[in-house]
């Protein structure tokens, strides 16, 4: 009885380790305004992209297009 439980739990352990999920190809990132207003957008980017994302977008607090850079979550 003990042997069958032990072998089942050991088998389950190995299967769960082999069937681990892969990392997602995309990340959700926060784009923070460089105007210093604290306004941010959230968007997705590919994980393979080596550099941080930088976009020109509208900041409604200063009512201008400013550079938004990828910041910490």
Long-range contacts (C-beta under 8 A, 24 or more apart in sequence): 23-47, 28-73, 29-53, 29-70, 29-71, 29-73, 30-70, 30-71, 30-72, 30-73, 31-55, 31-57, 31-68, 31-69, 31-70, 31-71, 32-68, 32-69, 32-70, 32-71, 33-59, 33-61, 33-66, 33-67, 33-68, 34-66, 34-67, 34-68, 34-69, 35-59, 35-61, 35-62, 35-64, 35-66, 37-61, 37-62, 40-68, 40-71, 41-68, 45-70
